[in-house]
């Protein structure tokens, strides 16, 4: 699975609508409203790199109110939550 972190700048008065429309895209697992240099961060998960073109410029960037986006593709995942679940196998 390929994970892309998409940082979205949106029209200030359309942030809730942009977030809702982005969250409706099947390949988007989460959308966060954040502080800082961007308004929203979307987590996109696809099986093949080629699918990113359909999801990000093809759908996310075409949502009314999206001004721009910046995409970062994850090389690997490091999560304390993953480690905790792995070490707790069989502990129930």
N, C-alpha and C positions, 0 to 999 in steps of 0.2 A: 504494500500500500504506500502511495506517495502522499506526503503531507505538504501542503503549501500554506504559508501564513500570509494572508492578504491584508495589508493595511490600507484602509479606505478613507479618503477625504470626501466629505459630503457637504451639500448645502446645509447650513446650520438649522434652517427651519424644516428640513426634510430628514434629519437623522433617524427619527423613529420609523419612518416609512421605508427608508433605505435599509435599515437593520431588519425589519420584518420581511421585506422582499428578498433580501440576501439569504435569510434563514430558510426561506421556502425552497431554495435550490437544493435538490437532492444531495449533491456532493458536498454541501456545506454542513459540517457537523455542529459548529457553534459560531455565534456572532457575539462579540463583546463591544459594548460602548465603553470607550476609554478616555483618559485624559492624555494630554501631550500633543504631539505634532499631527496626530491623525484622530479621526472621530470614531472609527470602528475597526475592529480586527476580526477577520473571518478565518476560520480553520477549514480548509478545503482538503478533502481526501478523495483520491482517484486511484485507479489501478495502473494507468499508463500515463506517461508524460504528455502524450498527444491530447488527452482529455482536458488538460489544463487550459488549452487554447479555447475550447468550447465553453468552459465554465467561467474563466476570468474575463478575457476580453469579449467573449461571445455573449455572456449573460450578466455577470456582476457589473462590468463597466457600462452596460447599456441600461442599467436601472436609472430611472429618473431621479436626479438629485446627486448622483455620484459625480464628483469633480475629477478625481484621479485615484489611482491605486498603485501600490508598490508591493511586489510579491517576493517572498523569500521561500525557497524550497528547502525542507529539512533533510539533512543527510542521515540523521539517526535520532532516536528519542531516548532521553534519559529522564526517568521519572521516579521519584521516591514512592509514588503510589504503585507503580508496577512492581517495584522490589518488595514492598510490603505484601502484595497479594501473592507473589511467588514464594516468599518465605512462609506464608501462612497456609500453604496447601496442606491438607490433611490434618490441620490443627483443630478442626471443628468437633 
